[in-house]
Amino acid sequence: MKKNKLGWTEFHFTGIGLGTWAMGGEDWKFGWGPQDDDLSIATIHRALDLGINWIDTAAVYGLGHSETVVGKALKGMQEKPYIATKCARVWNKNKEIDYNLKRDNIIKECEDSLRRLQIERIDLYQLHWPMPEEDIEEGWSAIAELVAEGKVHYGGVCNFNAAQLARIEEIHPVASLQPPYSMLVRGIEKETLPWCKRHNIGIVGYSPMFKGLLTGAFTRERSATLPATDHRSRDPHFQEPELSINLRLVEGLSAIAARNGKTTQELAIAWTLRNPEVTAAIVGARRPEQLDDFTNAADWTLSPDDINDVEKLLVEREEALKEA
Ligand SMILES: NC(=O)c1ccc[n+]([C@@H]2O[C@H](COP(=O)([O-])OP(=O)(O)OC[C@H]3O[C@@H](n4cnc5c(N)ncnc54)[C@H](OP(=O)(O)O)[C@@H]3O)[C@@H](O)[C@H]2O)c1
């Protein structure tokens, strides 16, 4: 699988990274319904067999559970993939989740993540959200401290905008930004992408298939029967009136994918990789066979015609949403 240099760092990430949010299981506010750990581990092993060389997780996914599963899957491996994880979303004994960018919290969280992941150093340690915003400098200084100590190789951030990146870049160089990026969420295109390009900061976009919606696997029936422990059951993109409009878009996407002999999943992912400044897409999978539908996406360069045709479909979707 094609690899891309992560911004100014010496890491080379495959165009697809494996996302492990759903592997956190269902026992927390942002779960994805029931998930079997053995299946999660088999999915991680299959991803590595297919050539994916990095995994993204976070302390908060399943309140430590996703990191524990990743640690188990990689235990004893001679050559581990790059591991990216995140901090600064915390929880209490009632499983209530909050933001915390205070220095002492981040230093402690790093120890907890190293223990759960069963590693000595985190390859890419990311601030999960720029919240509370007044503390972003303090949180980023703590990441710089962990890099100096050798517990973290590179520091990155998620969900930051250009102005927030500019504030922290002065303290310590930012290796990567992890923003949401898919056909349905394009907020980074105007300012953040160009800013990262100018500063040679790697971009690893998340949810390229919009949590499974841009795959052809979602139907009205499936949306209506999502378990209450699957957070998508509360997401308006998966509810009417948006759902029908989104499903119409997916029909159009499937036709573009089919005429290229590709899957809808591949089209959704390859579209996010059409900008050379995007290093990689973080794609979530929870069963090994799901990987087979999309691992070739990183090696597909969309033609200008395909990009234009996707754009037309997205404009139609925007218009339909205005009328809905
Ligand atoms: N930094 C942040 O704030 C942030 C936020 C969100 C995500 N992320 C990261 O980005 C990763 C990817 O996000 P995501 O999980 O939302 O990404 P996604 O790739 O858009 O969606 C993944 C989901 O799509 C479904 N799916 C996977 N393969 C499929 C296939 N072949 N056919 C049909 N459906 C398929 C699976 O759910 P079902 O099978 O249940 O449908 C899977 O969990 C996360 O795991 C996480 O590591 C980070």
PDBQT file of the ligand as one rigid body, heavy atoms in Angstrom, charges set to zero:
ROOT
HETATM    1  N1  LIG A 401     -10.080  12.642  16.699  1.00  0.00    +0.000 N 
HETATM    2  C1  LIG A 401     -11.365  12.515  16.757  1.00  0.00    +0.000 C 
HETATM    3  O1  LIG A 401     -12.080  13.324  17.360  1.00  0.00    +0.000 OA
HETATM    4  C2  LIG A 401     -11.992  11.353  16.039  1.00  0.00    +0.000 A 
HETATM    5  C3  LIG A 401     -13.387  11.320  15.850  1.00  0.00    +0.000 A 
HETATM    6  C4  LIG A 401     -13.911  10.244  15.135  1.00  0.00    +0.000 A 
HETATM    7  C5  LIG A 401     -13.079   9.237  14.670  1.00  0.00    +0.000 A 
HETATM    8  N2  LIG A 401     -11.727   9.285  14.920  1.00  0.00    +0.000 N 
HETATM    9  C6  LIG A 401     -10.821   8.194  14.485  1.00  0.00    +0.000 C 
HETATM   10  O2  LIG A 401     -11.080   7.889  13.140  1.00  0.00    +0.000 OA
HETATM   11  C7  LIG A 401     -11.428   6.508  13.041  1.00  0.00    +0.000 C 
HETATM   12  C8  LIG A 401     -12.349   6.317  11.893  1.00  0.00    +0.000 C 
HETATM   13  O3  LIG A 401     -13.587   6.951  12.170  1.00  0.00    +0.000 OA
HETATM   14  P1  LIG A 401     -14.904   6.153  11.944  1.00  0.00    +0.000 P 
HETATM   15  O4  LIG A 401     -14.781   4.863  12.676  1.00  0.00    +0.000 OA
HETATM   16  O5  LIG A 401     -16.017   7.065  12.195  1.00  0.00    +0.000 OA
HETATM   17  O6  LIG A 401     -14.697   5.926  10.378  1.00  0.00    +0.000 OA
HETATM   18  P2  LIG A 401     -15.386   5.449   9.106  1.00  0.00    +0.000 P 
HETATM   19  O7  LIG A 401     -14.314   4.736   8.397  1.00  0.00    +0.000 OA
HETATM   20  O8  LIG A 401     -16.052   6.601   8.468  1.00  0.00    +0.000 OA
HETATM   21  O9  LIG A 401     -16.531   4.408   9.572  1.00  0.00    +0.000 OA
HETATM   22  C9  LIG A 401     -16.189   3.204  10.170  1.00  0.00    +0.000 C 
HETATM   23  C10 LIG A 401     -17.416   2.331  10.334  1.00  0.00    +0.000 C 
HETATM   24  O10 LIG A 401     -17.950   1.990   9.069  1.00  0.00    +0.000 OA
HETATM   25  C11 LIG A 401     -18.452   0.660   9.084  1.00  0.00    +0.000 C 
HETATM   26  N3  LIG A 401     -17.699  -0.092   8.071  1.00  0.00    +0.000 N 
HETATM   27  C12 LIG A 401     -16.384  -0.413   8.070  1.00  0.00    +0.000 A 
HETATM   28  N4  LIG A 401     -16.050  -1.125   6.987  1.00  0.00    +0.000 NA
HETATM   29  C13 LIG A 401     -17.174  -1.273   6.288  1.00  0.00    +0.000 A 
HETATM   30  C14 LIG A 401     -17.459  -1.927   5.072  1.00  0.00    +0.000 A 
HETATM   31  N5  LIG A 401     -16.501  -2.557   4.389  1.00  0.00    +0.000 N 
HETATM   32  N6  LIG A 401     -18.720  -1.865   4.609  1.00  0.00    +0.000 NA
HETATM   33  C15 LIG A 401     -19.683  -1.215   5.299  1.00  0.00    +0.000 A 
HETATM   34  N7  LIG A 401     -19.467  -0.594   6.475  1.00  0.00    +0.000 NA
HETATM   35  C16 LIG A 401     -18.226  -0.612   6.948  1.00  0.00    +0.000 A 
HETATM   36  C17 LIG A 401     -18.162   0.091  10.463  1.00  0.00    +0.000 C 
HETATM   37  O11 LIG A 401     -19.317   0.233  11.289  1.00  0.00    +0.000 OA
HETATM   38  P3  LIG A 401     -20.579  -0.776  11.150  1.00  0.00    +0.000 P 
HETATM   39  O12 LIG A 401     -20.078  -2.071  10.596  1.00  0.00    +0.000 OA
HETATM   40  O13 LIG A 401     -21.133  -0.882  12.518  1.00  0.00    +0.000 OA
HETATM   41  O14 LIG A 401     -21.520  -0.030  10.245  1.00  0.00    +0.000 OA
HETATM   42  C18 LIG A 401     -17.068   1.002  10.982  1.00  0.00    +0.000 C 
HETATM   43  O15 LIG A 401     -17.007   1.078  12.377  1.00  0.00    +0.000 OA
HETATM   44  C19 LIG A 401     -11.989   6.148  14.418  1.00  0.00    +0.000 C 
HETATM   45  O16 LIG A 401     -11.982   4.758  14.648  1.00  0.00    +0.000 OA
HETATM   46  C20 LIG A 401     -11.029   6.900  15.273  1.00  0.00    +0.000 C 
HETATM   47  O17 LIG A 401      -9.801   6.200  15.372  1.00  0.00    +0.000 OA
HETATM   48  C21 LIG A 401     -11.199  10.332  15.579  1.00  0.00    +0.000 A 
ENDROOT
TORSDOF 0
